[in-house]
Amino acid sequence: MKVATMMKRSWILAGLVLVARLSALGWSGNEEPSSKLNFMVVRDYSGKPIKNASVVLHPVNSKGKQERGGYELKTDSDGKTQFEGVPYGLLRVQVLAPGFQTFGEDYDVQKNEMDIVVRLKRPSQQYSIYGDSSNPPKQDAPKDAPKEEKPQ
């Protein structure tokens, strides 16, 4: 009786291993479609690649809100990076690189493979009410300067 029980257990174990392997290989019938995304990050003004740019991917829910989780990728010396297994649906892509404006856009992933080219711009000049040349800032008198007396 022990031999029959052991044989039965070994068949059950073999079946479970087979199911686990098929699931890991993606052969289960309930798998969601996924995409391969190819990114290329270049300078807007010259088209030259930007290496070590951060490409951040965030899923977006049906209400347009960014969900928790995500992935961060880095571009290689050719400004390229890729990611496989992205589920179909909305995806928020942010690209950050030192010396460039941050890029952000939502993409609707609905293909097996997508190529996304991101052109980063140089930072633009910031405007401030404090730096306006028509209204120069007041100059405070030095603390050591003698105080003016008012005429009486």
PATOR-404721 format. One record per residue: residue number from 1; y, x, z of N, C-alpha, C, CB in turn; residue in one letter. Coordinates in nm, 4 decimals. Glycine has a CB too. Layout:
# PATOR-404721
(NUM,(Y,X,Z),(Y,X,Z),(Y,X,Z),(Y,X,Z),'a'),
...
***
This chain:
# PATOR-404721
(1,(-0.1186,0.0799,0.0000),(0.0000,0.0000,0.0000),(0.1267,0.0854,0.0000),(-0.0011,-0.0916,0.1181),'m'),
(2,(0.1207,0.1992,0.0601),(0.2357,0.2875,0.0624),(0.2693,0.3383,-0.0774),(0.2103,0.4044,0.1561),'k'),
(3,(0.1701,0.3645,-0.1576),(0.1933,0.4160,-0.2925),(0.2636,0.3107,-0.3775),(0.0603,0.4585,-0.3585),'v'),
(4,(0.2250,0.1851,-0.3671),(0.2883,0.0772,-0.4440),(0.4337,0.0585,-0.4016),(0.2107,-0.0548,-0.4260),'a'),
(5,(0.4606,0.0672,-0.2731),(0.5974,0.0517,-0.2235),(0.6848,0.1676,-0.2712),(0.5987,0.0436,-0.0692),'t'),
(6,(0.6313,0.2877,-0.2663),(0.7067,0.4052,-0.3112),(0.7332,0.3974,-0.4615),(0.6303,0.5352,-0.2769),'m'),
(7,(0.6362,0.3499,-0.5376),(0.6526,0.3380,-0.6817),(0.7594,0.2336,-0.7144),(0.5188,0.3010,-0.7484),'m'),
(8,(0.7576,0.1248,-0.6412),(0.8555,0.0185,-0.6610),(0.9969,0.0704,-0.6308),(0.8220,-0.1036,-0.5713),'k'),
(9,(1.0100,0.1442,-0.5236),(1.1394,0.2011,-0.4862),(1.1879,0.3005,-0.5910),(1.1303,0.2693,-0.3495),'r'),
(10,(1.0992,0.3799,-0.6453),(1.1397,0.4787,-0.7459),(1.1888,0.4096,-0.8731),(1.0225,0.5734,-0.7788),'s'),
(11,(1.1252,0.2968,-0.9121),(1.1714,0.2211,-1.0288),(1.3079,0.1597,-1.0024),(1.0705,0.1114,-1.0658),'w'),
(12,(1.3281,0.1097,-0.8836),(1.4584,0.0517,-0.8487),(1.5655,0.1604,-0.8511),(1.4532,-0.0165,-0.7088),'i'),
(13,(1.5348,0.2760,-0.7951),(1.6275,0.3883,-0.7934),(1.6597,0.4341,-0.9353),(1.5694,0.5043,-0.7120),'l'),
(14,(1.5584,0.4437,-1.0201),(1.5794,0.4844,-1.1593),(1.6682,0.3833,-1.2321),(1.4441,0.4991,-1.2325),'a'),
(15,(1.6476,0.2558,-1.2050),(1.7307,0.1513,-1.2661),(1.8756,0.1614,-1.2218),(1.6762,0.0134,-1.2318),'g'),
(16,(1.8972,0.1869,-1.0932),(2.0330,0.2012,-1.0417),(2.1026,0.3238,-1.1012),(2.0307,0.2111,-0.8892),'l'),
(17,(2.0300,0.4320,-1.1161),(2.0867,0.5527,-1.1758),(2.1263,0.5258,-1.3210),(1.9861,0.6700,-1.1679),'v'),
(18,(2.0415,0.4542,-1.3938),(2.0710,0.4213,-1.5325),(2.1967,0.3337,-1.5425),(1.9509,0.3500,-1.5968),'l'),
(19,(2.2059,0.2337,-1.4594),(2.3241,0.1458,-1.4596),(2.4497,0.2262,-1.4256),(2.3061,0.0287,-1.3584),'v'),
(20,(2.4401,0.3154,-1.3274),(2.5554,0.3969,-1.2889),(2.5984,0.4879,-1.4036),(2.5227,0.4808,-1.1642),'a'),
(21,(2.5032,0.5466,-1.4739),(2.5377,0.6338,-1.5867),(2.5997,0.5551,-1.7012),(2.4139,0.7082,-1.6362),'r'),
(22,(2.5458,0.4399,-1.7319),(2.6024,0.3585,-1.8386),(2.7441,0.3138,-1.8036),(2.5135,0.2367,-1.8658),'l'),
(23,(2.7672,0.2804,-1.6784),(2.9012,0.2409,-1.6356),(2.9972,0.3579,-1.6447),(2.8983,0.1862,-1.4928),'s'),
(24,(2.9514,0.4761,-1.6047),(3.0368,0.5946,-1.6095),(3.0712,0.6319,-1.7526),(2.9689,0.7122,-1.5400),'a'),
(25,(2.9827,0.6071,-1.8455),(3.0079,0.6383,-1.9850),(3.0911,0.5307,-2.0538),(2.8774,0.6566,-2.0580),'l'),
(26,(3.1161,0.4222,-1.9860),(3.1999,0.3179,-2.0420),(3.1241,0.2215,-2.1307),(3.3110,0.3788,-2.1189),'g'),
(27,(2.9965,0.2056,-2.1129),(2.9160,0.1180,-2.1960),(2.9019,-0.0209,-2.1363),(2.7801,0.1781,-2.2175),'w'),
(28,(2.9672,-0.0469,-2.0274),(2.9577,-0.1804,-1.9694),(3.0417,-0.2762,-2.0529),(3.0042,-0.1808,-1.8205),'s'),
(29,(3.0022,-0.3999,-2.0611),(3.0687,-0.4971,-2.1454),(3.2035,-0.5439,-2.0925),(2.9807,-0.6138,-2.1638),'g'),
(30,(3.2386,-0.5180,-1.9677),(3.3622,-0.5692,-1.9070),(3.4761,-0.4685,-1.9086),(3.3357,-0.6112,-1.7651),'n'),
(31,(3.4615,-0.3592,-1.9815),(3.5645,-0.2561,-1.9794),(3.6895,-0.3019,-2.0537),(3.5113,-0.1267,-2.0407),'e'),
(32,(3.8056,-0.2751,-1.9946),(3.9325,-0.3087,-2.0568),(3.9603,-0.2089,-2.1689),(4.0478,-0.3089,-1.9521),'e'),
(33,(4.0281,-0.2534,-2.2759),(4.0635,-0.1585,-2.3815),(4.1658,-0.0585,-2.3288),(4.1189,-0.2325,-2.5061),'p'),
(34,(4.1550,0.0645,-2.3762),(4.2485,0.1671,-2.3316),(4.2973,0.2474,-2.4515),(4.1826,0.2600,-2.2269),'s'),
(35,(4.4016,0.3241,-2.4274),(4.4689,0.3956,-2.5334),(4.4833,0.5435,-2.4990),(4.6051,0.3339,-2.5602),'s'),
(36,(4.5010,0.6229,-2.6038),(4.5341,0.7645,-2.5871),(4.6802,0.7801,-2.6274),(4.4393,0.8585,-2.6735),'k'),
(37,(4.7615,0.8338,-2.5375),(4.9036,0.8532,-2.5646),(4.9328,1.0009,-2.5878),(4.9893,0.7990,-2.4484),'l'),
(38,(4.9996,1.0307,-2.6976),(5.0412,1.1666,-2.7318),(5.1926,1.1732,-2.7219),(4.9921,1.2077,-2.8750),'n'),
(39,(5.2435,1.2604,-2.6369),(5.3872,1.2741,-2.6157),(5.4361,1.4050,-2.6752),(5.4214,1.2670,-2.4659),'f'),
(40,(5.5567,1.3999,-2.7321),(5.6253,1.5207,-2.7764),(5.7685,1.5091,-2.7272),(5.6186,1.5390,-2.9337),'m'),
(41,(5.8130,1.6078,-2.6500),(5.9476,1.6079,-2.5924),(6.0275,1.7185,-2.6594),(5.9438,1.6275,-2.4366),'v'),
(42,(6.1400,1.6787,-2.7231),(6.2222,1.7740,-2.7980),(6.3696,1.7572,-2.7610),(6.2023,1.7552,-2.9505),'v'),
(43,(6.4489,1.8598,-2.7967),(6.5939,1.8532,-2.7782),(6.6525,1.7608,-2.8852),(6.6588,1.9963,-2.7857),'r'),
(44,(6.7429,1.6738,-2.8450),(6.8040,1.5780,-2.9374),(6.8849,1.6487,-3.0457),(6.8935,1.4804,-2.8610),'d'),
(45,(6.9582,1.7524,-3.0091),(7.0515,1.8165,-3.1007),(6.9860,1.9158,-3.1956),(7.1574,1.8857,-3.0230),'y'),
(46,(6.8666,1.9686,-3.1632),(6.8054,2.0679,-3.2511),(6.6606,2.0354,-3.2891),(6.8102,2.2024,-3.1852),'s'),
(47,(6.5967,1.9460,-3.2154),(6.4572,1.9141,-3.2448),(6.3578,2.0159,-3.1917),(6.4392,1.9012,-3.3913),'g'),
(48,(6.4062,2.1166,-3.1183),(6.3158,2.2180,-3.0623),(6.2432,2.1619,-2.9405),(6.3939,2.3464,-3.0239),'k'),
(49,(6.1177,2.2038,-2.9181),(6.0393,2.1505,-2.8056),(6.0939,2.1942,-2.6702),(5.8946,2.1943,-2.8179),'p'),
(50,(6.0685,2.1110,-2.5700),(6.1069,2.1417,-2.4324),(5.9786,2.1605,-2.3528),(6.1972,2.0283,-2.3702),'i'),
(51,(5.9564,2.2811,-2.3027),(5.8350,2.3053,-2.2249),(5.8590,2.2723,-2.0780),(5.7887,2.4516,-2.2402),'k'),
(52,(5.7518,2.2395,-2.0078),(5.7515,2.2064,-1.8656),(5.8357,2.0830,-1.8311),(5.8015,2.3241,-1.7869),'n'),
(53,(5.8566,1.9945,-1.9270),(5.9234,1.8675,-1.8965),(5.8225,1.7786,-1.8240),(5.9779,1.7972,-2.0276),'a'),
(54,(5.8687,1.7012,-1.7282),(5.7821,1.6078,-1.6553),(5.7823,1.4741,-1.7273),(5.8289,1.5908,-1.5073),'s'),
(55,(5.6621,1.4263,-1.7614),(5.6446,1.2946,-1.8228),(5.5744,1.2087,-1.7182),(5.5616,1.3020,-1.9594),'v'),
(56,(5.6452,1.1075,-1.6660),(5.5932,1.0246,-1.5578),(5.5586,0.8871,-1.6148),(5.6967,1.0127,-1.4405),'v'),
(57,(5.4358,0.8407,-1.5882),(5.3873,0.7130,-1.6392),(5.3666,0.6167,-1.5237),(5.2563,0.7314,-1.7188),'l'),
(58,(5.4240,0.4962,-1.5340),(5.4088,0.3926,-1.4323),(5.3676,0.2623,-1.4987),(5.5399,0.3738,-1.3520),'h'),
(59,(5.2630,0.1964,-1.4495),(5.2311,0.0627,-1.5024),(5.3402,-0.0366,-1.4609),(5.0911,0.0146,-1.4515),'p'),
(60,(5.3608,-0.1387,-1.5471),(5.4615,-0.2411,-1.5221),(5.3906,-0.3757,-1.5209),(5.5759,-0.2375,-1.6299),'v'),
(61,(5.4190,-0.4591,-1.4192),(5.3519,-0.5892,-1.4108),(5.4173,-0.6907,-1.5045),(5.3545,-0.6418,-1.2660),'n'),
(62,(5.3644,-0.8111,-1.5083),(5.4125,-0.9149,-1.6001),(5.5559,-0.9594,-1.5709),(5.3207,-1.0346,-1.5938),'s'),
(63,(5.6047,-0.9324,-1.4510),(5.7427,-0.9680,-1.4148),(5.8413,-0.8556,-1.4454),(5.7503,-1.0036,-1.2668),'k'),
(64,(5.7922,-0.7463,-1.5040),(5.8786,-0.6340,-1.5381),(5.9037,-0.5384,-1.4239),(6.0079,-0.6843,-1.5875),'g'),
(65,(5.8307,-0.5552,-1.3139),(5.8470,-0.4675,-1.1977),(5.7476,-0.3506,-1.2072),(5.8261,-0.5472,-1.0646),'k'),
(66,(5.7943,-0.2349,-1.1691),(5.7097,-0.1167,-1.1679),(5.6071,-0.1282,-1.0562),(5.7941,0.0109,-1.1513),'q'),
(67,(5.4798,-0.1043,-1.0905),(5.3741,-0.1126,-0.9906),(5.3553,0.0224,-0.9233),(5.2424,-0.1598,-1.0544),'e'),
(68,(5.2811,0.0203,-0.8134),(5.2520,0.1436,-0.7410),(5.1573,0.2292,-0.8225),(5.1920,0.1136,-0.6021),'r'),
(69,(5.1600,0.3558,-0.7949),(5.0716,0.4481,-0.8650),(5.1384,0.5027,-0.9896),(4.9404,0.3795,-0.9015),'g'),
(70,(5.0645,0.5764,-1.0651),(5.1162,0.6369,-1.1867),(5.0667,0.7796,-1.1989),(5.2692,0.6327,-1.1888),'g'),
(71,(5.1109,0.8437,-1.3055),(5.0681,0.9804,-1.3344),(5.1877,1.0637,-1.3771),(4.9591,0.9822,-1.4437),'y'),
(72,(5.1812,1.1939,-1.3459),(5.2839,1.2867,-1.3914),(5.2167,1.3935,-1.4754),(5.3615,1.3497,-1.2717),'e'),
(73,(5.2697,1.4142,-1.5941),(5.2183,1.5142,-1.6872),(5.3257,1.6192,-1.7098),(5.1749,1.4491,-1.8219),'l'),
(74,(5.2869,1.7367,-1.7548),(5.3813,1.8431,-1.7898),(5.3589,1.8807,-1.9357),(5.3644,1.9680,-1.6963),'k'),
(75,(5.4687,1.9068,-2.0071),(5.4560,1.9463,-2.1465),(5.4219,2.0947,-2.1565),(5.5855,1.9156,-2.2234),'t'),
(76,(5.3520,2.1298,-2.2646),(5.3168,2.2691,-2.2889),(5.4321,2.3391,-2.3613),(5.1857,2.2791,-2.3714),'d'),
(77,(5.4097,2.4619,-2.4103),(5.5170,2.5371,-2.4754),(5.5614,2.4740,-2.6070),(5.4724,2.6794,-2.5001),'s'),
(78,(5.4793,2.3852,-2.6641),(5.5163,2.3130,-2.7858),(5.5806,2.1781,-2.7551),(5.3939,2.2927,-2.8736),'d'),
(79,(5.6067,2.1496,-2.6269),(5.6681,2.0239,-2.5866),(5.5729,1.9060,-2.5921),(5.7862,1.9958,-2.6726),'g'),
(80,(5.4414,1.9324,-2.5931),(5.3420,1.8259,-2.6081),(5.2592,1.8072,-2.4814),(5.2501,1.8561,-2.7256),'k'),
(81,(5.2149,1.6841,-2.4608),(5.1184,1.6504,-2.3572),(5.0511,1.5206,-2.4002),(5.1868,1.6365,-2.2155),'t'),
(82,(4.9369,1.4913,-2.3407),(4.8651,1.3684,-2.3768),(4.7920,1.3130,-2.2561),(4.7658,1.3944,-2.4919),'q'),
(83,(4.7580,1.1848,-2.2664),(4.6848,1.1190,-2.1595),(4.5942,1.0132,-2.2211),(4.7816,1.0561,-2.0551),'f'),
(84,(4.4661,1.0163,-2.1858),(4.3695,0.9191,-2.2357),(4.3343,0.8200,-2.1254),(4.2422,0.9897,-2.2877),'e'),
(85,(4.2964,0.6997,-2.1671),(4.2520,0.5997,-2.0708),(4.3620,0.5111,-2.0182),(4.1862,0.6662,-1.9576),'g'),
(86,(4.4739,0.5018,-2.0899),(4.5840,0.4162,-2.0472),(4.5492,0.2716,-2.0826),(4.7188,0.4597,-2.1140),'v'),
(87,(4.5422,0.1811,-1.9849),(4.5096,0.0419,-2.0171),(4.6200,-0.0234,-2.0999),(4.4863,-0.0383,-1.8887),'p'),
(88,(4.5816,-0.1173,-2.1845),(4.6780,-0.1905,-2.2662),(4.7736,-0.2665,-2.1749),(4.6060,-0.2877,-2.3640),'y'),
(89,(4.8976,-0.2804,-2.2190),(4.9984,-0.3520,-2.1423),(5.1257,-0.2711,-2.1341),(4.9473,-0.3844,-2.0024),'g'),
(90,(5.2196,-0.3164,-2.0523),(5.3477,-0.2477,-2.0385),(5.3330,-0.1197,-1.9572),(5.4507,-0.3397,-1.9733),'l'),
(91,(5.4028,-0.0161,-2.0043),(5.3995,0.1142,-1.9390),(5.5410,0.1690,-1.9372),(5.3018,0.2124,-2.0113),'l'),
(92,(5.5888,0.2096,-1.8192),(5.7212,0.2707,-1.8064),(5.7050,0.4218,-1.8154),(5.7908,0.2294,-1.6719),'r'),
(93,(5.7807,0.4813,-1.9075),(5.7755,0.6263,-1.9289),(5.9096,0.6850,-1.8900),(5.7403,0.6614,-2.0773),'v'),
(94,(5.9059,0.7850,-1.8026),(6.0259,0.8587,-1.7639),(6.0019,1.0050,-1.7968),(6.0599,0.8391,-1.6114),'q'),
(95,(6.1033,1.0704,-1.8518),(6.0924,1.2124,-1.8847),(6.2089,1.2848,-1.8190),(6.0914,1.2359,-2.0399),'v'),
(96,(6.1755,1.3896,-1.7430),(6.2763,1.4671,-1.6712),(6.2605,1.6143,-1.7070),(6.2642,1.4459,-1.5175),'l'),
(97,(6.3736,1.6808,-1.7318),(6.3738,1.8244,-1.7579),(6.5078,1.8795,-1.7116),(6.3487,1.8558,-1.9101),'a'),
(98,(6.5077,1.9963,-1.6477),(6.6337,2.0558,-1.6022),(6.7290,2.0798,-1.7194),(6.6068,2.1879,-1.5285),'p'),
(99,(6.8549,2.0412,-1.7020),(6.9554,2.0631,-1.8051),(6.9633,1.9520,-1.9081),(6.9285,2.1911,-1.8740),'g'),
(100,(6.8892,1.8412,-1.8871),(6.8894,1.7300,-1.9819),(6.9033,1.5981,-1.9076),(6.7608,1.7303,-2.0670),'f'),
(101,(6.9541,1.4955,-1.9797),(6.9613,1.3622,-1.9217),(6.8203,1.3080,-1.9021),(7.0448,1.2672,-2.0112),'q'),
(102,(6.7994,1.2318,-1.7963),(6.6705,1.1683,-1.7718),(6.6504,1.0573,-1.8745),(6.6621,1.1122,-1.6264),'t'),
(103,(6.5288,1.0495,-1.9289),(6.4934,0.9473,-2.0270),(6.4048,0.8444,-1.9593),(6.4222,1.0096,-2.1510),'f'),
(104,(6.4234,0.7180,-1.9922),(6.3376,0.6130,-1.9393),(6.3291,0.4969,-2.0361),(6.3886,0.5651,-1.8040),'g'),
(105,(6.2064,0.4508,-2.0615),(6.1868,0.3377,-2.1516),(6.0501,0.2753,-2.1238),(6.1984,0.3820,-2.3008),'e'),
(106,(6.0396,0.1431,-2.1484),(5.9130,0.0720,-2.1353),(5.8480,0.0609,-2.2724),(5.9340,-0.0685,-2.0724),'d'),
(107,(5.7174,0.0833,-2.2772),(5.6402,0.0733,-2.4009),(5.5300,-0.0296,-2.3819),(5.5807,0.2112,-2.4418),'y'),
(108,(5.5032,-0.1067,-2.4868),(5.3938,-0.2033,-2.4857),(5.2752,-0.1372,-2.5553),(5.4345,-0.3390,-2.5563),'d'),
(109,(5.1781,-0.0931,-2.4776),(5.0618,-0.0221,-2.5306),(4.9620,-0.1254,-2.5808),(4.9970,0.0708,-2.4222),'v'),
(110,(4.9395,-0.1277,-2.7140),(4.8481,-0.2240,-2.7743),(4.7629,-0.1608,-2.8837),(4.9258,-0.3412,-2.8309),'q'),
(111,(4.7590,-0.0264,-2.8915),(4.6829,0.0441,-2.9947),(4.5873,0.1425,-2.9280),(4.7780,0.1180,-3.0937),'k'),
(112,(4.4854,0.1848,-3.0032),(4.3906,0.2842,-2.9515),(4.4571,0.4190,-2.9289),(4.2732,0.3003,-3.0473),'n'),
(113,(4.5594,0.4496,-3.0101),(4.6292,0.5772,-2.9971),(4.7749,0.5574,-3.0355),(4.5631,0.6871,-3.0854),'e'),
(114,(4.8644,0.6161,-2.9569),(5.0083,0.6064,-2.9838),(5.0720,0.7451,-2.9744),(5.0767,0.5081,-2.8842),'m'),
(115,(5.1638,0.7727,-3.0667),(5.2434,0.8948,-3.0633),(5.3840,0.8572,-3.0202),(5.2441,0.9673,-3.2022),'d'),
(116,(5.4332,0.9216,-2.9148),(5.5661,0.8925,-2.8627),(5.6481,1.0212,-2.8642),(5.5584,0.8325,-2.7187),'i'),
(117,(5.7599,1.0185,-2.9377),(5.8508,1.1328,-2.9435),(5.9734,1.0983,-2.8593),(5.8912,1.1677,-3.0923),'v'),
(118,(6.0046,1.1855,-2.7639),(6.1190,1.1655,-2.6749),(6.2210,1.2740,-2.7064),(6.0763,1.1693,-2.5231),'v'),
(119,(6.3431,1.2311,-2.7385),(6.4520,1.3241,-2.7682),(6.5479,1.3245,-2.6500),(6.5262,1.2850,-2.9007),'r'),
(120,(6.5486,1.4358,-2.5777),(6.6352,1.4464,-2.4602),(6.7731,1.4979,-2.4999),(6.5721,1.5390,-2.3546),'l'),
(121,(6.8748,1.4375,-2.4397),(7.0134,1.4737,-2.4675),(7.0671,1.5648,-2.3584),(7.1009,1.3482,-2.4802),'k'),
(122,(7.1700,1.6391,-2.3947),(7.2411,1.7188,-2.2947),(7.3153,1.6238,-2.2016),(7.3399,1.8200,-2.3621),'r'),
(123,(7.3434,1.6666,-2.0795),(7.4201,1.5791,-1.9898),(7.5591,1.5550,-2.0474),(7.4304,1.6407,-1.8475),'p'),
(124,(7.6079,1.4326,-2.0370),(7.7431,1.4023,-2.0838),(7.8401,1.4267,-1.9699),(7.7539,1.2557,-2.1357),'s'),
(125,(7.9675,1.4372,-2.0064),(8.0702,1.4611,-1.9054),(8.0830,1.3384,-1.8168),(8.2062,1.4955,-1.9712),'q'),
(126,(8.0940,1.3620,-1.6887),(8.1124,1.2524,-1.5951),(8.2612,1.2279,-1.5753),(8.0431,1.2825,-1.4602),'q'),
(127,(8.2939,1.1024,-1.5590),(8.4334,1.0655,-1.5385),(8.4549,1.0277,-1.3935),(8.4744,0.9496,-1.6313),'y'),
(128,(8.5713,1.0662,-1.3414),(8.6019,1.0388,-1.2021),(8.7497,1.0049,-1.1884),(8.5647,1.1590,-1.1130),'s'),
(129,(8.7789,0.9137,-1.1002),(8.9199,0.8814,-1.0755),(8.9893,0.9961,-1.0036),(8.9326,0.7520,-0.9930),'i'),
(130,(8.9135,1.0826,-0.9406),(8.9715,1.1924,-0.8642),(9.0096,1.3100,-0.9525),(8.8749,1.2379,-0.7577),'y'),
(131,(8.9498,1.3223,-1.0674),(8.9775,1.4358,-1.1536),(9.0710,1.4005,-1.2675),(8.8497,1.4907,-1.2085),'g'),
(132,(9.1389,1.2875,-1.2619),(9.2276,1.2423,-1.3677),(9.3507,1.3323,-1.3720),(9.2680,1.0942,-1.3465),'d'),
(133,(9.3819,1.3884,-1.4903),(9.4936,1.4826,-1.5005),(9.6298,1.4139,-1.4951),(9.4824,1.5616,-1.6288),'s'),
(134,(9.6372,1.2838,-1.5245),(9.7657,1.2142,-1.5199),(9.8112,1.1877,-1.3766),(9.7567,1.0831,-1.5961),'s'),
(135,(9.7213,1.1993,-1.2808),(9.7539,1.1764,-1.1411),(9.6972,1.2934,-1.0600),(9.6970,1.0385,-1.0909),'n'),
(136,(9.7687,1.4090,-1.0614),(9.7134,1.5270,-0.9941),(9.6973,1.5043,-0.8440),(9.8028,1.6484,-1.0186),'p'),
(137,(9.5967,1.5664,-0.7832),(9.5752,1.5479,-0.6396),(9.6892,1.6090,-0.5595),(9.4416,1.6097,-0.5966),'p'),
(138,(9.7156,1.5530,-0.4408),(9.8216,1.6042,-0.3527),(9.7797,1.7380,-0.2958),(9.8529,1.5043,-0.2382),'k'),
(139,(9.8788,1.8229,-0.2802),(9.8551,1.9531,-0.2198),(9.9021,1.9463,-0.0750),(9.9283,2.0673,-0.2985),'q'),
(140,(9.8129,1.9704,0.0189),(9.8530,1.9730,0.1592),(9.9217,2.1054,0.1891),(9.7309,1.9520,0.2526),'d'),
(141,(10.0215,2.0996,0.2740),(10.0912,2.2214,0.3145),(9.9984,2.3036,0.4023),(10.2239,2.1886,0.3893),'a'),
(142,(10.0004,2.4343,0.3892),(9.9159,2.5185,0.4743),(9.9486,2.4957,0.6212),(9.9336,2.6674,0.4385),'p'),
(143,(9.8523,2.5120,0.7069),(9.8705,2.4871,0.8499),(9.9690,2.5839,0.9130),(9.7377,2.4959,0.9215),'k'),
(144,(9.9794,2.7039,0.8572),(10.0698,2.8047,0.9140),(10.2138,2.7890,0.8658),(10.0202,2.9436,0.8793),'d'),
(145,(10.2392,2.7053,0.7685),(10.3732,2.6896,0.7119),(10.4651,2.6237,0.8145),(10.3685,2.6059,0.5813),'a'),
(146,(10.5920,2.6622,0.8172),(10.6855,2.5986,0.9127),(10.7139,2.4557,0.8691),(10.8189,2.6794,0.9233),'p'),
(147,(10.7324,2.3712,0.9663),(10.7589,2.2310,0.9375),(10.9055,2.2130,0.9010),(10.7216,2.1421,1.0579),'k'),
(148,(10.9245,2.1267,0.8000),(11.0642,2.1010,0.7592),(11.1278,2.0066,0.8583),(11.0718,2.0417,0.6151),'e'),
(149,(11.2538,2.0336,0.8861),(11.3283,1.9472,0.9750),(11.4037,1.8461,0.8913),(11.4243,2.0282,1.0649),'e'),
(150,(11.4075,1.7242,0.9397),(11.4813,1.6196,0.8685),(11.6287,1.6313,0.9042),(11.4265,1.4773,0.9035),'k'),
(151,(11.7146,1.6156,0.8027),(11.8592,1.6176,0.8346),(11.8981,1.4942,0.9138),(11.9441,1.6259,0.7055),'p'),
(152,(11.9944,1.5128,1.0033),(12.0333,1.4018,1.0915),(12.1598,1.3397,1.0516),(12.0447,1.4464,1.2310),'q'),
***
